[in-house]
Amino acid sequence: MVGKRIKELRKERGLSLKDLSKRIDISISFLSDIENERSNPSLDRLKDIAKGLDTTVSYLLGESDNIVFDDNIYKVLSNPYMQEIINELKDFDSWSEEDRQEVLAYLRAKNLVRKSKDSK
């Protein structure tokens, strides 16, 4: 169950095994073993994984439905623009995979553009 949640959340975050393994300093093979329920992480490793996925250990253990770790989420969600975005995404589950990927690609590209502007 823990591995399944890790894998699902990693994919939702658009991270490859390699991306997450670098983020949390764990081997790709060990991370894969955890995701496929062939190995169980220690509590310290589970904390690292949760932090790398911006979630909580409780979520990974199935004790909580709250997947967001960042305290700023309330500030973000209260922003009027974010409310408008959320309204547009209410039926996201019914979107085609192509449409979902298109939106994610746009957001990622926009983020890269912002970061490059900030670094100049």
Biopython code that builds the backbone (N, CA, C, O; Angstrom):
import numpy as np
from Bio.PDB.StructureBuilder import StructureBuilder

atoms = [
    (1, "MET", "N", (0.823, -1.203, 0.000)),
    (1, "MET", "CA", (0.000, 0.000, 0.000)),
    (1, "MET", "C", (0.867, 1.267, 0.000)),
    (1, "MET", "O", (0.586, 2.213, -0.736)),
    (2, "VAL", "N", (1.913, 1.282, 0.822)),
    (2, "VAL", "CA", (2.794, 2.449, 0.882)),
    (2, "VAL", "C", (3.448, 2.670, -0.482)),
    (2, "VAL", "O", (3.488, 3.789, -0.992)),
    (3, "GLY", "N", (3.953, 1.596, -1.054)),
    (3, "GLY", "CA", (4.611, 1.696, -2.352)),
    (3, "GLY", "C", (3.683, 2.213, -3.422)),
    (3, "GLY", "O", (4.065, 3.037, -4.253)),
    (4, "LYS", "N", (2.459, 1.720, -3.396)),
    (4, "LYS", "CA", (1.468, 2.152, -4.390)),
    (4, "LYS", "C", (1.204, 3.646, -4.261)),
    (4, "LYS", "O", (1.132, 4.352, -5.267)),
    (5, "ARG", "N", (1.060, 4.130, -3.036)),
    (5, "ARG", "CA", (0.812, 5.566, -2.834)),
    (5, "ARG", "C", (2.006, 6.399, -3.288)),
    (5, "ARG", "O", (1.838, 7.460, -3.890)),
    (6, "ILE", "N", (3.205, 5.918, -2.998)),
    (6, "ILE", "CA", (4.409, 6.636, -3.417)),
    (6, "ILE", "C", (4.447, 6.732, -4.933)),
    (6, "ILE", "O", (4.682, 7.804, -5.492)),
    (7, "LYS", "N", (4.217, 5.611, -5.591)),
    (7, "LYS", "CA", (4.263, 5.571, -7.055)),
    (7, "LYS", "C", (3.204, 6.481, -7.668)),
    (7, "LYS", "O", (3.496, 7.238, -8.595)),
    (8, "GLU", "N", (1.981, 6.413, -7.157)),
    (8, "GLU", "CA", (0.897, 7.254, -7.682)),
    (8, "GLU", "C", (1.217, 8.730, -7.508)),
    (8, "GLU", "O", (1.053, 9.523, -8.436)),
    (9, "LEU", "N", (1.671, 9.091, -6.328)),
    (9, "LEU", "CA", (1.968, 10.495, -6.054)),
    (9, "LEU", "C", (3.164, 10.973, -6.871)),
    (9, "LEU", "O", (3.171, 12.105, -7.354)),
    (10, "ARG", "N", (4.170, 10.124, -7.027)),
    (10, "ARG", "CA", (5.330, 10.490, -7.840)),
    (10, "ARG", "C", (4.888, 10.787, -9.267)),
    (10, "ARG", "O", (5.320, 11.772, -9.866)),
    (11, "LYS", "N", (4.036, 9.940, -9.800)),
    (11, "LYS", "CA", (3.555, 10.142, -11.164)),
    (11, "LYS", "C", (2.669, 11.385, -11.269)),
    (11, "LYS", "O", (2.747, 12.126, -12.249)),
    (12, "GLU", "N", (1.827, 11.610, -10.256)),
    (12, "GLU", "CA", (0.992, 12.822, -10.251)),
    (12, "GLU", "C", (1.854, 14.077, -10.248)),
    (12, "GLU", "O", (1.491, 15.095, -10.836)),
    (13, "ARG", "N", (2.992, 13.992, -9.583)),
    (13, "ARG", "CA", (3.905, 15.140, -9.509)),
    (13, "ARG", "C", (4.754, 15.274, -10.779)),
    (13, "ARG", "O", (5.524, 16.225, -10.919)),
    (14, "GLY", "N", (4.609, 14.320, -11.701)),
    (14, "GLY", "CA", (5.372, 14.365, -12.941)),
    (14, "GLY", "C", (6.836, 14.028, -12.763)),
    (14, "GLY", "O", (7.681, 14.481, -13.536)),
    (15, "LEU", "N", (7.145, 13.229, -11.742)),
    (15, "LEU", "CA", (8.529, 12.868, -11.455)),
    (15, "LEU", "C", (8.828, 11.455, -11.939)),
    (15, "LEU", "O", (7.998, 10.556, -11.802)),
    (16, "SER", "N", (9.997, 11.266, -12.496)),
    (16, "SER", "CA", (10.456, 9.924, -12.839)),
    (16, "SER", "C", (11.085, 9.310, -11.586)),
    (16, "SER", "O", (11.313, 10.004, -10.596)),
    (17, "LEU", "N", (11.359, 8.022, -11.638)),
    (17, "LEU", "CA", (12.082, 7.386, -10.527)),
    (17, "LEU", "C", (13.417, 8.094, -10.308)),
    (17, "LEU", "O", (13.838, 8.325, -9.175)),
    (18, "LYS", "N", (14.064, 8.427, -11.408)),
    (18, "LYS", "CA", (15.365, 9.098, -11.330)),
    (18, "LYS", "C", (15.235, 10.462, -10.654)),
    (18, "LYS", "O", (16.048, 10.821, -9.802)),
    (19, "ASP", "N", (14.206, 11.220, -11.041)),
    (19, "ASP", "CA", (13.991, 12.549, -10.449)),
    (19, "ASP", "C", (13.835, 12.456, -8.934)),
    (19, "ASP", "O", (14.497, 13.169, -8.180)),
    (20, "LEU", "N", (12.943, 11.560, -8.506)),
    (20, "LEU", "CA", (12.683, 11.442, -7.069)),
    (20, "LEU", "C", (13.901, 10.882, -6.350)),
    (20, "LEU", "O", (14.218, 11.319, -5.243)),
    (21, "SER", "N", (14.585, 9.931, -6.957)),
    (21, "SER", "CA", (15.760, 9.349, -6.296)),
    (21, "SER", "C", (16.834, 10.411, -6.058)),
    (21, "SER", "O", (17.488, 10.416, -5.015)),
    (22, "LYS", "N", (17.012, 11.304, -7.026)),
    (22, "LYS", "CA", (17.980, 12.400, -6.850)),
    (22, "LYS", "C", (17.522, 13.367, -5.763)),
    (22, "LYS", "O", (18.316, 13.840, -4.949)),
    (23, "ARG", "N", (16.225, 13.647, -5.771)),
    (23, "ARG", "CA", (15.652, 14.608, -4.830)),
    (23, "ARG", "C", (15.845, 14.147, -3.384)),
    (23, "ARG", "O", (16.051, 14.969, -2.491)),
    (24, "ILE", "N", (15.778, 12.837, -3.156)),
    (24, "ILE", "CA", (15.829, 12.329, -1.780)),
    (24, "ILE", "C", (17.084, 11.511, -1.492)),
    (24, "ILE", "O", (17.216, 10.934, -0.412)),
    (25, "ASP", "N", (18.011, 11.459, -2.459)),
    (25, "ASP", "CA", (19.280, 10.755, -2.291)),
    (25, "ASP", "C", (19.076, 9.284, -1.909)),
    (25, "ASP", "O", (19.522, 8.823, -0.858)),
    (26, "ILE", "N", (18.394, 8.577, -2.793)),
    (26, "ILE", "CA", (18.128, 7.148, -2.618)),
    (26, "ILE", "C", (18.336, 6.504, -3.987)),
    (26, "ILE", "O", (18.096, 7.142, -5.011)),
    (27, "SER", "N", (18.774, 5.263, -4.014)),
    (27, "SER", "CA", (19.024, 4.633, -5.314)),
    (27, "SER", "C", (17.707, 4.379, -6.052)),
    (27, "SER", "O", (16.667, 4.138, -5.440)),
    (28, "ILE", "N", (17.783, 4.439, -7.368)),
    (28, "ILE", "CA", (16.606, 4.189, -8.203)),
    (28, "ILE", "C", (16.087, 2.786, -7.954)),
    (28, "ILE", "O", (14.877, 2.574, -7.867)),
    (29, "SER", "N", (16.993, 1.831, -7.839)),
    (29, "SER", "CA", (16.560, 0.439, -7.661)),
    (29, "SER", "C", (15.845, 0.242, -6.321)),
    (29, "SER", "O", (14.854, -0.485, -6.254)),
    (30, "PHE", "N", (16.334, 0.879, -5.260)),
    (30, "PHE", "CA", (15.675, 0.746, -3.962)),
    (30, "PHE", "C", (14.301, 1.420, -3.991)),
    (30, "PHE", "O", (13.327, 0.890, -3.458)),
    (31, "LEU", "N", (14.238, 2.590, -4.619)),
    (31, "LEU", "CA", (12.961, 3.286, -4.736)),
    (31, "LEU", "C", (11.962, 2.442, -5.532)),
    (31, "LEU", "O", (10.789, 2.352, -5.170)),
    (32, "SER", "N", (12.427, 1.833, -6.602)),
    (32, "SER", "CA", (11.574, 0.951, -7.397)),
    (32, "SER", "C", (11.098, -0.241, -6.563)),
    (32, "SER", "O", (9.934, -0.634, -6.638)),
    (33, "ASP", "N", (12.003, -0.808, -5.775)),
    (33, "ASP", "CA", (11.623, -1.924, -4.899)),
    (33, "ASP", "C", (10.558, -1.505, -3.892)),
    (33, "ASP", "O", (9.646, -2.276, -3.595)),
    (34, "ILE", "N", (10.669, -0.296, -3.372)),
    (34, "ILE", "CA", (9.665, 0.208, -2.427)),
    (34, "ILE", "C", (8.325, 0.365, -3.132)),
    (34, "ILE", "O", (7.296, -0.086, -2.629)),
    (35, "GLU", "N", (8.338, 1.008, -4.306)),
    (35, "GLU", "CA", (7.095, 1.238, -5.039)),
    (35, "GLU", "C", (6.408, -0.066, -5.433)),
    (35, "GLU", "O", (5.180, -0.133, -5.491)),
    (36, "ASN", "N", (7.192, -1.085, -5.700)),
    (36, "ASN", "CA", (6.629, -2.365, -6.127)),
    (36, "ASN", "C", (6.473, -3.361, -4.976)),
    (36, "ASN", "O", (6.289, -4.560, -5.189)),
    (37, "GLU", "N", (6.552, -2.828, -3.742)),
    (37, "GLU", "CA", (6.298, -3.609, -2.520)),
    (37, "GLU", "C", (7.276, -4.769, -2.327)),
    (37, "GLU", "O", (6.948, -5.758, -1.672)),
    (38, "ARG", "N", (8.487, -4.645, -2.903)),
    (38, "ARG", "CA", (9.508, -5.670, -2.688)),
    (38, "ARG", "C", (10.395, -5.328, -1.490)),
    (38, "ARG", "O", (11.099, -6.193, -0.967)),
    (39, "SER", "N", (10.358, -4.058, -1.056)),
    (39, "SER", "CA", (11.119, -3.593, 0.110)),
    (39, "SER", "C", (10.268, -2.607, 0.891)),
    (39, "SER", "O", (9.388, -1.941, 0.346)),
    (40, "ASN", "N", (10.556, -2.535, 2.182)),
    (40, "ASN", "CA", (9.873, -1.562, 3.033)),
    (40, "ASN", "C", (10.884, -0.539, 3.518)),
    (40, "ASN", "O", (11.946, -0.904, 4.024)),
    (41, "PRO", "N", (10.564, 0.736, 3.367)),
    (41, "PRO", "CA", (11.505, 1.773, 3.817)),
    (41, "PRO", "C", (11.473, 1.910, 5.338)),
    (41, "PRO", "O", (10.460, 1.638, 5.983)),
    (42, "SER", "N", (12.597, 2.336, 5.888)),
    (42, "SER", "CA", (12.637, 2.680, 7.313)),
    (42, "SER", "C", (11.802, 3.940, 7.516)),
    (42, "SER", "O", (11.430, 4.611, 6.553)),
    (43, "LEU", "N", (11.516, 4.251, 8.758)),
    (43, "LEU", "CA", (10.743, 5.465, 9.044)),
    (43, "LEU", "C", (11.488, 6.703, 8.555)),
    (43, "LEU", "O", (10.869, 7.620, 8.014)),
    (44, "ASP", "N", (12.795, 6.741, 8.736)),
    (44, "ASP", "CA", (13.572, 7.893, 8.258)),
    (44, "ASP", "C", (13.496, 8.026, 6.745)),
    (44, "ASP", "O", (13.353, 9.131, 6.223)),
    (45, "ARG", "N", (13.591, 6.892, 6.033)),
    (45, "ARG", "CA", (13.480, 6.918, 4.573)),
    (45, "ARG", "C", (12.083, 7.354, 4.153)),
    (45, "ARG", "O", (11.926, 8.109, 3.194)),
    (46, "LEU", "N", (11.072, 6.880, 4.869)),
    (46, "LEU", "CA", (9.694, 7.258, 4.563)),
    (46, "LEU", "C", (9.507, 8.766, 4.741)),
    (46, "LEU", "O", (8.804, 9.404, 3.957)),
    (47, "LYS", "N", (10.129, 9.324, 5.760)),
    (47, "LYS", "CA", (10.074, 10.777, 5.962)),
    (47, "LYS", "C", (10.731, 11.510, 4.795)),
    (47, "LYS", "O", (10.214, 12.519, 4.315)),
    (48, "ASP", "N", (11.878, 10.991, 4.342)),
    (48, "ASP", "CA", (12.568, 11.602, 3.199)),
    (48, "ASP", "C", (11.692, 11.547, 1.951)),
    (48, "ASP", "O", (11.584, 12.528, 1.215)),
    (49, "ILE", "N", (11.076, 10.403, 1.723)),
    (49, "ILE", "CA", (10.216, 10.229, 0.545)),
    (49, "ILE", "C", (9.029, 11.184, 0.618)),
    (49, "ILE", "O", (8.681, 11.830, -0.370)),
    (50, "ALA", "N", (8.410, 11.268, 1.796)),
    (50, "ALA", "CA", (7.266, 12.172, 1.971)),
    (50, "ALA", "C", (7.674, 13.611, 1.688)),
    (50, "ALA", "O", (6.958, 14.344, 1.005)),
    (51, "LYS", "N", (8.811, 14.006, 2.208)),
    (51, "LYS", "CA", (9.289, 15.373, 1.976)),
    (51, "LYS", "C", (9.574, 15.594, 0.492)),
    (51, "LYS", "O", (9.251, 16.652, -0.048)),
    (52, "GLY", "N", (10.170, 14.613, -0.165)),
    (52, "GLY", "CA", (10.473, 14.722, -1.590)),
    (52, "GLY", "C", (9.235, 14.815, -2.458)),
    (52, "GLY", "O", (9.278, 15.349, -3.567)),
    (53, "LEU", "N", (8.128, 14.290, -1.946)),
    (53, "LEU", "CA", (6.867, 14.331, -2.683)),
    (53, "LEU", "C", (5.927, 15.426, -2.170)),
    (53, "LEU", "O", (4.778, 15.510, -2.605)),
    (54, "ASP", "N", (6.408, 16.256, -1.255)),
    (54, "ASP", "CA", (5.592, 17.332, -0.664)),
    (54, "ASP", "C", (4.299, 16.785, -0.063)),
    (54, "ASP", "O", (3.208, 17.285, -0.335)),
    (55, "THR", "N", (4.448, 15.759, 0.750)),
    (55, "THR", "CA", (3.284, 15.179, 1.412)),
    (55, "THR", "C", (3.671, 14.807, 2.833)),
    (55, "THR", "O", (4.712, 15.235, 3.332)),
    (56, "THR", "N", (2.852, 14.027, 3.470)),
    (56, "THR", "CA", (3.116, 13.601, 4.843)),
    (56, "THR", "C", (3.299, 12.095, 4.895)),
    (56, "THR", "O", (2.838, 11.369, 4.014)),
    (57, "VAL", "N", (3.978, 11.636, 5.937)),
    (57, "VAL", "CA", (4.108, 10.200, 6.173)),
    (57, "VAL", "C", (2.725, 9.607, 6.385)),
    (57, "VAL", "O", (2.450, 8.496, 5.930)),
    (58, "SER", "N", (1.857, 10.331, 7.067)),
    (58, "SER", "CA", (0.486, 9.853, 7.309)),
    (58, "SER", "C", (-0.233, 9.557, 6.006)),
    (58, "SER", "O", (-0.945, 8.558, 5.903)),
    (59, "TYR", "N", (-0.055, 10.412, 5.013)),
    (59, "TYR", "CA", (-0.692, 10.158, 3.719)),
    (59, "TYR", "C", (-0.121, 8.894, 3.090)),
    (59, "TYR", "O", (-0.869, 8.048, 2.599)),
    (60, "LEU", "N", (1.203, 8.763, 3.105)),
    (60, "LEU", "CA", (1.827, 7.589, 2.491)),
    (60, "LEU", "C", (1.400, 6.298, 3.183)),
    (60, "LEU", "O", (1.307, 5.249, 2.545)),
    (61, "LEU", "N", (1.143, 6.374, 4.480)),
    (61, "LEU", "CA", (0.706, 5.191, 5.233)),
    (61, "LEU", "C", (-0.794, 4.938, 5.112)),
    (61, "LEU", "O", (-1.297, 3.936, 5.621)),
    (62, "GLY", "N", (-1.506, 5.834, 4.444)),
    (62, "GLY", "CA", (-2.940, 5.659, 4.273)),
    (62, "GLY", "C", (-3.756, 6.125, 5.458)),
    (62, "GLY", "O", (-4.933, 5.782, 5.577)),
    (63, "GLU", "N", (-3.143, 6.905, 6.339)),
    (63, "GLU", "CA", (-3.829, 7.391, 7.539)),
    (63, "GLU", "C", (-4.505, 8.733, 7.323)),
    (63, "GLU", "O", (-5.257, 9.195, 8.181)),
    (64, "SER", "N", (-4.244, 9.364, 6.184)),
    (64, "SER", "CA", (-4.765, 10.697, 5.915)),
    (64, "SER", "C", (-5.030, 10.846, 4.432)),
    (64, "SER", "O", (-4.330, 10.260, 3.605)),
    (65, "ASP", "N", (-6.047, 11.634, 4.094)),
    (65, "ASP", "CA", (-6.327, 11.939, 2.691)),
    (65, "ASP", "C", (-5.661, 13.231, 2.265)),
    (65, "ASP", "O", (-5.732, 13.607, 1.095)),
    (66, "ASN", "N", (-5.016, 13.917, 3.196)),
    (66, "ASN", "CA", (-4.363, 15.184, 2.903)),
    (66, "ASN", "C", (-2.989, 14.930, 2.310)),
    (66, "ASN", "O", (-2.085, 14.486, 3.017)),
    (67, "ILE", "N", (-2.815, 15.208, 1.011)),
    (67, "ILE", "CA", (-1.536, 14.931, 0.376)),
    (67, "ILE", "C", (-0.604, 16.134, 0.369)),
    (67, "ILE", "O", (0.551, 16.006, -0.038)),
    (68, "VAL", "N", (-1.065, 17.284, 0.801)),
    (68, "VAL", "CA", (-0.263, 18.501, 0.716)),
    (68, "VAL", "C", (0.470, 18.736, 2.033)),
    (68, "VAL", "O", (-0.133, 18.688, 3.105)),
    (69, "PHE", "N", (1.753, 18.985, 1.947)),
    (69, "PHE", "CA", (2.586, 19.211, 3.114)),
    (69, "PHE", "C", (2.846, 20.688, 3.354)),
    (69, "PHE", "O", (2.994, 21.115, 4.499)),
    (70, "ASP", "N", (2.902, 21.455, 2.305)),
    (70, "ASP", "CA", (3.289, 22.854, 2.342)),
    (70, "ASP", "C", (2.256, 23.705, 3.093)),
    (70, "ASP", "O", (1.072, 23.692, 2.755)),
    (71, "ASP", "N", (2.709, 24.439, 4.108)),
    (71, "ASP", "CA", (1.819, 25.301, 4.891)),
    (71, "ASP", "C", (1.263, 26.460, 4.084)),
    (71, "ASP", "O", (0.257, 27.052, 4.473)),
    (72, "ASN", "N", (1.893, 26.794, 2.975)),
    (72, "ASN", "CA", (1.437, 27.907, 2.156)),
    (72, "ASN", "C", (0.210, 27.565, 1.320)),
    (72, "ASN", "O", (-0.334, 28.438, 0.644)),
    (73, "ILE", "N", (-0.231, 26.323, 1.351)),
    (73, "ILE", "CA", (-1.348, 25.909, 0.510)),
    (73, "ILE", "C", (-2.606, 26.736, 0.800)),
    (73, "ILE", "O", (-3.359, 27.054, -0.120)),
    (74, "TYR", "N", (-2.833, 27.078, 2.048)),
    (74, "TYR", "CA", (-4.027, 27.857, 2.397)),
    (74, "TYR", "C", (-3.981, 29.251, 1.780)),
    (74, "TYR", "O", (-4.997, 29.777, 1.326)),
    (75, "LYS", "N", (-2.797, 29.835, 1.771)),
    (75, "LYS", "CA", (-2.616, 31.145, 1.147)),
    (75, "LYS", "C", (-2.867, 31.046, -0.354)),
    (75, "LYS", "O", (-3.535, 31.900, -0.938)),
    (76, "VAL", "N", (-2.329, 30.003, -0.969)),
    (76, "VAL", "CA", (-2.491, 29.804, -2.408)),
    (76, "VAL", "C", (-3.962, 29.586, -2.749)),
    (76, "VAL", "O", (-4.483, 30.194, -3.684)),
    (77, "LEU", "N", (-4.624, 28.725, -1.997)),
    (77, "LEU", "CA", (-6.021, 28.398, -2.291)),
    (77, "LEU", "C", (-6.970, 29.565, -2.071)),
    (77, "LEU", "O", (-8.037, 29.619, -2.683)),
    (78, "SER", "N", (-6.600, 30.491, -1.212)),
    (78, "SER", "CA", (-7.471, 31.638, -0.962)),
    (78, "SER", "C", (-7.307, 32.743, -2.011)),
    (78, "SER", "O", (-8.087, 33.695, -2.032)),
    (79, "ASN", "N", (-6.312, 32.623, -2.867)),
    (79, "ASN", "CA", (-6.088, 33.600, -3.928)),
    (79, "ASN", "C", (-7.239, 33.519, -4.930)),
    (79, "ASN", "O", (-7.573, 32.428, -5.392)),
    (80, "PRO", "N", (-7.858, 34.665, -5.279)),
    (80, "PRO", "CA", (-8.989, 34.652, -6.216)),
    (80, "PRO", "C", (-8.649, 34.013, -7.568)),
    (80, "PRO", "O", (-9.493, 33.340, -8.161)),
    (81, "TYR", "N", (-7.441, 34.215, -8.049)),
    (81, "TYR", "CA", (-7.052, 33.588, -9.318)),
    (81, "TYR", "C", (-7.024, 32.072, -9.199)),
    (81, "TYR", "O", (-7.415, 31.360, -10.124)),
    (82, "MET", "N", (-6.559, 31.581, -8.049)),
    (82, "MET", "CA", (-6.515, 30.135, -7.846)),
    (82, "MET", "C", (-7.926, 29.571, -7.792)),
    (82, "MET", "O", (-8.175, 28.472, -8.288)),
    (83, "GLN", "N", (-8.839, 30.303, -7.202)),
    (83, "GLN", "CA", (-10.230, 29.842, -7.169)),
    (83, "GLN", "C", (-10.788, 29.707, -8.588)),
    (83, "GLN", "O", (-11.521, 28.765, -8.887)),
    (84, "GLU", "N", (-10.441, 30.636, -9.438)),
    (84, "GLU", "CA", (-10.885, 30.580, -10.834)),
    (84, "GLU", "C", (-10.279, 29.360, -11.539)),
    (84, "GLU", "O", (-10.962, 28.668, -12.294)),
    (85, "ILE", "N", (-9.006, 29.109, -11.285)),
    (85, "ILE", "CA", (-8.347, 27.942, -11.880)),
    (85, "ILE", "C", (-8.994, 26.657, -11.386)),
    (85, "ILE", "O", (-9.256, 25.751, -12.178)),
    (86, "ILE", "N", (-9.251, 26.570, -10.105)),
    (86, "ILE", "CA", (-9.892, 25.383, -9.530)),
    (86, "ILE", "C", (-11.261, 25.156, -10.163)),
    (86, "ILE", "O", (-11.629, 24.021, -10.465)),
    (87, "ASN", "N", (-12.009, 26.227, -10.363)),
    (87, "ASN", "CA", (-13.322, 26.100, -11.000)),
    (87, "ASN", "C", (-13.208, 25.532, -12.415)),
    (87, "ASN", "O", (-14.045, 24.737, -12.841)),
    (88, "GLU", "N", (-12.163, 25.948, -13.140)),
    (88, "GLU", "CA", (-11.962, 25.447, -14.496)),
    (88, "GLU", "C", (-11.528, 23.982, -14.511)),
    (88, "GLU", "O", (-11.714, 23.283, -15.507)),
    (89, "LEU", "N", (-10.954, 23.527, -13.408)),
    (89, "LEU", "CA", (-10.434, 22.156, -13.342)),
    (89, "LEU", "C", (-11.375, 21.170, -12.646)),
    (89, "LEU", "O", (-11.006, 20.015, -12.431)),
    (90, "LYS", "N", (-12.568, 21.606, -12.297)),
    (90, "LYS", "CA", (-13.472, 20.743, -11.531)),
    (90, "LYS", "C", (-13.754, 19.412, -12.211)),
    (90, "LYS", "O", (-13.932, 18.402, -11.531)),
    (91, "ASP", "N", (-13.799, 19.390, -13.521)),
    (91, "ASP", "CA", (-14.085, 18.134, -14.229)),
    (91, "ASP", "C", (-12.812, 17.506, -14.810)),
    (91, "ASP", "O", (-12.875, 16.760, -15.787)),
    (92, "PHE", "N", (-11.675, 17.808, -14.213)),
    (92, "PHE", "CA", (-10.379, 17.336, -14.692)),
    (92, "PHE", "C", (-10.347, 15.816, -14.858)),
    (92, "PHE", "O", (-9.718, 15.312, -15.788)),
    (93, "ASP", "N", (-11.014, 15.082, -13.972)),
    (93, "ASP", "CA", (-11.039, 13.616, -14.053)),
    (93, "ASP", "C", (-11.664, 13.120, -15.350)),
    (93, "ASP", "O", (-11.345, 12.023, -15.811)),
    (94, "SER", "N", (-12.541, 13.908, -15.936)),
    (94, "SER", "CA", (-13.196, 13.467, -17.168)),
    (94, "SER", "C", (-12.427, 13.884, -18.424)),
    (94, "SER", "O", (-12.814, 13.518, -19.534)),
    (95, "TRP", "N", (-11.350, 14.641, -18.258)),
    (95, "TRP", "CA", (-10.556, 15.079, -19.396)),
    (95, "TRP", "C", (-9.815, 13.889, -20.007)),
    (95, "TRP", "O", (-9.553, 12.891, -19.336)),
    (96, "SER", "N", (-9.489, 14.018, -21.280)),
    (96, "SER", "CA", (-8.672, 12.992, -21.927)),
    (96, "SER", "C", (-7.244, 13.105, -21.389)),
    (96, "SER", "O", (-6.829, 14.153, -20.893)),
    (97, "GLU", "N", (-6.518, 12.017, -21.498)),
    (97, "GLU", "CA", (-5.119, 12.012, -21.058)),
    (97, "GLU", "C", (-4.321, 13.053, -21.836)),
    (97, "GLU", "O", (-3.442, 13.707, -21.275)),
    (98, "GLU", "N", (-4.616, 13.207, -23.102)),
    (98, "GLU", "CA", (-3.923, 14.193, -23.942)),
    (98, "GLU", "C", (-4.154, 15.609, -23.423)),
    (98, "GLU", "O", (-3.217, 16.405, -23.352)),
    (99, "ASP", "N", (-5.408, 15.929, -23.058)),
    (99, "ASP", "CA", (-5.710, 17.259, -22.528)),
    (99, "ASP", "C", (-4.996, 17.502, -21.203)),
    (99, "ASP", "O", (-4.474, 18.591, -20.966)),
    (100, "ARG", "N", (-4.974, 16.491, -20.343)),
    (100, "ARG", "CA", (-4.291, 16.638, -19.050)),
    (100, "ARG", "C", (-2.806, 16.902, -19.261)),
    (100, "ARG", "O", (-2.226, 17.799, -18.648)),
    (101, "GLN", "N", (-2.201, 16.107, -20.138)),
    (101, "GLN", "CA", (-0.769, 16.266, -20.399)),
    (101, "GLN", "C", (-0.467, 17.628, -21.018)),
    (101, "GLN", "O", (0.571, 18.226, -20.736)),
    (102, "GLU", "N", (-1.372, 18.115, -21.860)),
    (102, "GLU", "CA", (-1.188, 19.420, -22.492)),
    (102, "GLU", "C", (-1.176, 20.534, -21.440)),
    (102, "GLU", "O", (-0.329, 21.426, -21.490)),
    (103, "VAL", "N", (-2.101, 20.483, -20.505)),
    (103, "VAL", "CA", (-2.160, 21.495, -19.444)),
    (103, "VAL", "C", (-0.900, 21.421, -18.581)),
    (103, "VAL", "O", (-0.301, 22.448, -18.264)),
    (104, "LEU", "N", (-0.501, 20.211, -18.203)),
    (104, "LEU", "CA", (0.703, 20.059, -17.388)),
    (104, "LEU", "C", (1.944, 20.545, -18.131)),
    (104, "LEU", "O", (2.806, 21.191, -17.536)),
    (105, "ALA", "N", (2.043, 20.243, -19.416)),
    (105, "ALA", "CA", (3.191, 20.699, -20.202)),
    (105, "ALA", "C", (3.231, 22.220, -20.263)),
    (105, "ALA", "O", (4.297, 22.825, -20.151)),
    (106, "TYR", "N", (2.063, 22.836, -20.442)),
    (106, "TYR", "CA", (2.014, 24.297, -20.473)),
    (106, "TYR", "C", (2.488, 24.886, -19.137)),
    (106, "TYR", "O", (3.296, 25.814, -19.112)),
    (107, "LEU", "N", (1.976, 24.337, -18.033)),
    (107, "LEU", "CA", (2.352, 24.857, -16.717)),
    (107, "LEU", "C", (3.846, 24.683, -16.452)),
    (107, "LEU", "O", (4.497, 25.577, -15.912)),
    (108, "ARG", "N", (4.376, 23.540, -16.830)),
    (108, "ARG", "CA", (5.818, 23.310, -16.649)),
    (108, "ARG", "C", (6.642, 24.276, -17.493)),
    (108, "ARG", "O", (7.632, 24.832, -17.018)),
    (109, "ALA", "N", (6.235, 24.474, -18.743)),
    (109, "ALA", "CA", (6.953, 25.405, -19.626)),
    (109, "ALA", "C", (6.881, 26.824, -19.079)),
    (109, "ALA", "O", (7.880, 27.543, -19.080)),
    (110, "LYS", "N", (5.725, 27.224, -18.620)),
    (110, "LYS", "CA", (5.544, 28.568, -18.064)),
    (110, "LYS", "C", (6.435, 28.752, -16.836)),
    (110, "LYS", "O", (7.026, 29.815, -16.642)),
    (111, "ASN", "N", (6.525, 27.721, -16.021)),
    (111, "ASN", "CA", (7.372, 27.777, -14.834)),
    (111, "ASN", "C", (8.841, 27.936, -15.216)),
    (111, "ASN", "O", (9.565, 28.699, -14.578)),
    (112, "LEU", "N", (9.283, 27.231, -16.239)),
    (112, "LEU", "CA", (10.664, 27.367, -16.711)),
    (112, "LEU", "C", (10.941, 28.769, -17.221)),
    (112, "LEU", "O", (12.008, 29.327, -16.962)),
    (113, "VAL", "N", (9.996, 29.338, -17.939)),
    (113, "VAL", "CA", (10.152, 30.703, -18.448)),
    (113, "VAL", "C", (10.283, 31.683, -17.286)),
    (113, "VAL", "O", (11.147, 32.559, -17.298)),
    (114, "ARG", "N", (9.413, 31.529, -16.276)),
    (114, "ARG", "CA", (9.484, 32.415, -15.100)),
    (114, "ARG", "C", (10.822, 32.281, -14.393)),
    (114, "ARG", "O", (11.427, 33.278, -14.001)),
    (115, "LYS", "N", (11.281, 31.044, -14.232)),
    (115, "LYS", "CA", (12.564, 30.824, -13.545)),
    (115, "LYS", "C", (13.723, 31.431, -14.324)),
    (115, "LYS", "O", (14.646, 31.990, -13.732)),
    (116, "SER", "N", (13.678, 31.325, -15.645)),
    (116, "SER", "CA", (14.781, 31.891, -16.433)),
    (116, "SER", "C", (14.768, 33.414, -16.364)),
    (116, "SER", "O", (15.824, 34.045, -16.359)),
    (117, "LYS", "N", (13.584, 34.002, -16.311)),
    (117, "LYS", "CA", (13.483, 35.461, -16.179)),
    (117, "LYS", "C", (13.997, 35.899, -14.818)),
    (117, "LYS", "O", (14.672, 36.923, -14.710)),
    (118, "ASP", "N", (13.682, 35.127, -13.768)),
    (118, "ASP", "CA", (14.109, 35.456, -12.409)),
    (118, "ASP", "C", (15.622, 35.353, -12.240)),
    (118, "ASP", "O", (16.211, 36.071, -11.433)),
    (119, "SER", "N", (16.249, 34.460, -13.002)),
    (119, "SER", "CA", (17.684, 34.251, -12.837)),
    (119, "SER", "C", (18.521, 35.300, -13.585)),
    (119, "SER", "O", (19.740, 35.356, -13.422)),
    (120, "LYS", "N", (17.872, 36.117, -14.391)),
    (120, "LYS", "CA", (18.614, 37.147, -15.149)),
    (120, "LYS", "C", (18.771, 38.407, -14.358)),
    (120, "LYS", "O", (19.367, 39.370, -14.843)),
]
sb = StructureBuilder()
sb.init_structure("model")
sb.init_model(0)
sb.init_chain("A")
sb.init_seg("    ")
for serial, (resi, resn, name, xyz) in enumerate(atoms, 1):
    if name == "N":
        sb.init_residue(resn, " ", resi, " ")
    sb.init_atom(name, np.array(xyz, "f"), 0.0, 1.0, " ", f" {name:<3s}", serial, name[0])
structure = sb.get_structure()
